Amino acid sequence: MDATEYELKFFHRDGFHRRVCAVCGSAFWSLGEFDRCQEAPCTPYAFIGHPGFTRPRTPHEMRETYLGFFEARGHTRVRRYPTVARWRNDVFFTQASIYDFQPWVTSGAIPPPANPLTISQPCPRFIDLEEVGRSGRHFTIFEMMAHHAFNRPDHEVYFKERCVELCHELLSGELGADPRSLTYKEEVWEGGGNLGPSLSVGLKGLELATLVFMEYIRDGDTLRPMPLTVVDTGYGLERFVWMSQGTKTAYEAVFGHAFDELRATFAPAEAAILIDHARALNFLLVDGVVPSNSKEGYFARILVRRMLRLLAKVPEAPTLIAVMDRAARDLDSDFPELGEHRDDLHRVLEAEMERYD
Ligand SMILES: [Zn+2]
């Protein structure tokens, strides 16, 4: 990608300098005098015990802060989409907020539900299943907070300049990160035949967000401009919460009391697996997934069985349904659908437990 793609007026006006990371070799923009990007492994975690934001926030508080920030700046808040991406035939799950709008909105076939918009989209990702609990930072479902803008040739909402400006204001203004401690690393994003420049945002060793600017269609070796350019951002809610609390692992910060309660009976890694899987499974089942041996049902079955195996190890363990309900209790004020279908959900779980037995 041409270096001029990242030459933003915003960076020059606000006194950012372009530097090259001594470890990964990527170029990045920062106000601070760093010789490396502020993302692991180039920079080790520096926020444990020393949070990078002014005050601690729960997932609910962080989500509201984020969505409210963008609402106050002209964005419409859009409800989450299902975690099962039934409008697409190439994937099972909604693995990023932009999946909500692919392919019909991003291709220009239908208008977006609002423009610009802000959303917090639960995204199942099972690729790191084995790392959950162990690594201290992996989840089977995470919330991708995002602000999206869809620009037509005759109607530009905003693109790189305003996007980076908003991100920087959120982090250094609203959340109180030291503006000198942020790095914006130059990357190239490519997917589904489209590509464009992107910036990954690092703070104290943690990659907090990615700002993607979809603007080209790959045509062999040449790049053609897309008729519709798209601001595709992703801000990890769990990482933001963790950064704000600076706890030893992300699980303490994200799951709070529910994690502590399970810790009374289980080792930390097991408690994390149980509450993580319960959160993911609640979304999957409410969105209509039935545990089975195929397609998305298979992932639900894996989650149920991993939980049942852990619960069976301890005689005084709570029931699967009790763990599921505990996870839902922390979410149903923000996602009322999780509270509304408890009876149906219990029936699905009981049937699956019978099959497992
Ligand atoms: Zn680096």
Residues whose N, C-alpha, C, O or C-beta is under 5 A from the ligand:
A	BS01	ZN	C21 V23 C24 C37 C42
